[in-house]
Amino acid sequence: MSENIRNKVVVIVGASSGLGEALARRLAKDGAKLMLGARRAQRLQKIVADLQLPQDAFLPTDVTDPAQVQALVDQAVALYGRIDVIVNNAGLMPHSLLERRQLNDWNAMIDINLRGVLHGIAAALPYMQEQKSGHIINTSSVAGHRVRPGSAVYAATKTAVRVISEGLRQEVKPYNIRTTIISPGAVLSELVDSITDADVAKGTRDYYNQVAISAESFASVVAFAISQPAEVDINEILFRPTQQEG
């Protein structure tokens, strides 16, 4: 499987911990050439050192700023000469009931979960169109398929990611570009730490402690999508822990 990953240039947005870090470690093992972006520069520096990547293989990146996302992609192309894959993975999950009017949390989810994905698409797409090849991978969620009390805004952003990804899939066919939506269920990461309502955070953390699976499961799923032959376009993967009902 790793043969189709080896030497591919992969930009991972949201790479400093959790799903993104696990993916970076998996793809480095499979021989990919990586460019890592996230807000926490020190975390990125450590990962780059651990994986023995080039010193310039990371850039502090706030996905709410399109210029910073563009700079990340530009640096990947400057370092490696091309971009084969971008994984738009940055996200927040501050669940709360709508009646609690957590406007700051709502806006942060829209800015990071949704606009951040659009900024990644906008940065990578011109390069991939020129190359007539590429792969855009967007992280959605089981919440993009099913909404629960307290998850309305998060679910809305993740549903929007799926809608945008499907529209993108249809638009990029003339350029031989592949698109994949990854929709995880309960996977261990720092997402739970972004919940600001104490009671919701406790309930979610207790649930994750019971059923959540490792971030390496996400890395394996993404690696599977990337590793397919050029003529195979894996458009969406929805996966959960075996114990997860919803």
N, C-alpha and C positions, 0 to 999 in steps of 0.2 A: 504493500500500500504506500509506503514512504517514497517509492521511486517517482511517483507523480508529484511529490511534494519537494523533493530535493532540488535545491537551487532556485526555487520560486521566491520572489520578493514579496513578502507579506507585511503589510502595515497593520498593526493591532492598536486600535484606539481603546483606551481604558485598560491598559496593560499592567498597572502597578500592583494589582492584588487580585485575589479571587479567580474568576473565570478567565480574565485576560492574562494573568500571570501563569496560570496552569496551561493555557494555550501556548504562550510563548515558550515555555519549557518543553512542551510536547513537540512543537514544530521545529525548535532548535535541534532536538534529538533526531528528528526526521530529515534534517539537512536543509531547512528553509533559511533564507536570508531575511532577517527581521529588522523592522523599524518599529520602535515602541513609543507610544504616546500616552500621557496621562498627566494629571496636575501635580503629582508628587514626584519631584525630580530625584530625590534621594532614593526612593524606592526603585525607580527606573534604573538609576545608576548601579544599584546593587544587583538587579536582575541581569543587566548587561554584563557586569563583571562575572557573575556566576556562570553565565552562558558563554563567556569568552567571545562576545560579539564585538564588532568595531566600536571604538569609543564614541563615534558619532551616530550610533544606531538607536538613539533615543532623543526625544525632544519634549520638554514640558509643554503640555497641551491642554487648554481649556476648550472643550468642544462647543461651548456656547459662543465662542469667537471664531467665525469662519476663517479669518486670517491665520489664526494659529493652526487650525486643521490643515489649511492649504500649505502652510510652512512645513508641517510634518510630512505630508505627501511629497512635496518638492524636495525635501531633504533625502527621502528614500530614493527618489529618482536620481538625485545628484550623487548619492553614495553608490548605488547599484546599477544605474542606467535604465531602470524600468520599474514598473509596479505590476505585479501579477494578481495580487489579492489585497483587498482592504476588509478588515473585520471591524465593523462599527459596534462596539461593545460597551461603551460608557453608559452608565445608568444609575438611577436612584429609585427607591421604592418606599417612600414615606407614606404608608397606608394611614388613612384616618377616615372617619365618617364625614360626609359632606357637611353635616350640621355643625361640625367643629370649625369650619371656615378657615382651614389652614392655607390661606392664599399663597404664602411664600413657598410652601411645599408644592402646591399645585403648579405654580409658575416654574419652579426648579425642575419638576418632572417634564414639563413641556419643553423647557429650554434644553435639557440634557438628553432626555430619552427620545425626543422627536426632532428638535432642531439640530441636535448633535449628529443624528443619523443623516439628515439632509446635508449638513456641512461636509460630512465624509463623502457622500455621493458626489457632491459638487466638486470636491477637490480631486477625486480620483478619476472621474468619468472622462474628462478631456484626454488624459494620458491613455486610457484604455481604448477610447475611440480611435485615437491615432495609431495605436498598436494593432487594432483589430483583434484584441484579446483582453481577457481580464476576468476577475471574479469578485463580485461585491456581496459580502456576507453581513447581514444585519441581525442583531440579537433582538428578538421579540420575547415572548413569554407564553406560558399556558394562560396567563391573564389576558393575552391577546385573543384568546378563544372563549374565555369564560370569565364573567365579572361576578364578584362577590361583594357583600356589604363591606365598606371600608376601602375597597380597591378601585373605585370608579375612575378616578383620574389616572392612576397608574395603568389600569386596563385600557383606558382610552388611548393613552400614548402608545401602548404596545399593539393595540389594534391598528392604529394609524401607521405604525412601522410595517405591519403586514400589508396594508393597502398600498403604501408607497412602494414597497418592494415588488408587489405584483404589477403595479403600473410600470415600474422600471424594467421588470423582466420583459414585458411586451415591447417596450421602446428600444431596448438595446440589441434586439435580434440581428439587425443589419451589421452590427459591429462584432459579432461572435463573442459577446460578453455573457458570462453566466451570473446568476443571482441565486442566493440561498437565504432563507429565513430560518433562524435557529430559535425554537420556542421551548426553553427549558421549564420544568416544574421546579420543585424545591431542591435547589443545589446550594451547597455551602459556599458562602461568599460574604462580603461586607454589606450586602443589600439591606439586611435586617437592621444593621446599625444606623441606617439613614431614617428609620422611623422615629419621629419626634414625640408622638403620643405614647406615654409610658405604658398604659395598659395594653394598647395594641402591640407595642414592641415586645412586651413580655409574652403575650399570647402567640405571636408569630415566632418568637425565638423558641418557645417551648415546642411548638409544632415542628420547626426545623430540626431541633435536637432529636426528635423522635423519628422523622422520616427522611430528612435531606440526605442526598448522595454527594459525593465528592466533586470538586471542581474539575477533576480529571475526566469525569464523564462528559462534561461539556467539551473539553479539549478533544476527546476521542471522536465525538460527533462532528465537530468542525473539521478535524483531520480527515474523516471519512468523506465529507463533501468536497474538500479540496483535492483529495487523491483520485477522484474519478477521472477517467479519460476525457479528453477535451470535448468529445461529442456527447458526453453525459452531463446533463444540467440538473442537479438535485435542487429543487426549488424550495422545499420546506421540510424541516424535520421537527416534529413535536415529540418530546420525550419527558418522562416523569420518573421519579422513584417508583419502584414496584409497589410500595405501600401507599402511595398517594392516591386518594380517591378522586378528588376534584381537579 
